[in-house]
């Protein structure tokens, strides 16, 4: 066990246990038996009472009723007063981003004021914090100007140098000229960009090849950039890559048997994302019925990231304030339509855009408040995300053969929305930190 059953306090409230096994110890591996008062296994519709989880090495050997005999010599962890779940999966994070608070210099300060060592130290803290809050896997969708740093943080975790979750990294991300920060500086200045900038299908394919060569597990693409409210009151988003550019990236990435995550808000960029064959839509603030039908047909994953659109609104009578309110308004409608259409929804927070000091479980509250069943919300952060990551049966589930990534919380699934709310901004450190 690389990270032996460390105790932490999870955002869902209560004291928790994390088992995060990685490197296989020499045989025979010792046996651990975890008593679960209530077990939510990540795939079943209902919790089960009084279960025993047998762990050998880094994997779960079997799950049985509490009456099952525990072999002599097995280590017993008693969680009979807790609810036990698979380690959670956040499918949209940025460990290299340290908030975008305008008072602290906004997004730009991440790149202009912090050197790479400071950024790596912060990413290390973010990784540890995710693990402490019960998130044992992250799909980290770009480093925001920190190059291939995610690949190296992942390496440091895998070699046991630092504690952290399993990471699926997207490295640098791809957008177009005029399609990403830093921007708004004097045109004479050659400013660094938070993503790799390409123009044309040849450059697009080359960027994908470079990122895949250097260890990207996913490719992240920005299909929209700026957004604003037009004279009719509609949310409008500036499209970035063309369908031809995106198709070159998707074709290249699929050849490596990897997938493409597409940031897309709405409109032209959203349509290009779907026509170009994106595997997951990130944010997806506003989708037409036809676009939702296209996602269902193509099997596209939807990672809505509701939470970040409720914070830091500009004043209501300003263009930015109107935009902020329009984003949240259309997002709610789209999320409800996506639920109705049974789109494949995965849990994502956009942590990094949200300061890492905030609770990572806050997205549960948003999903449930908009009509998602609590157990469905849990599965969006367990087995469903595992399927998107091609790790079905290995993570996001408590069953024989899966990695022994186990967390425990007080309460049960019916309290998901409520408990996560109780872990809000005002009580962050007291309730949610390790
Ligand atoms: Zn993001």
Boltz pocket constraint, residues with backbone or C-beta under 6 A from the ligand:
constraints:
  - pocket:
      binder: B
      contacts: [[A, 92], [A, 93], [A, 94], [A, 141], [A, 350], [A, 353]]
      max_distance: 6.0
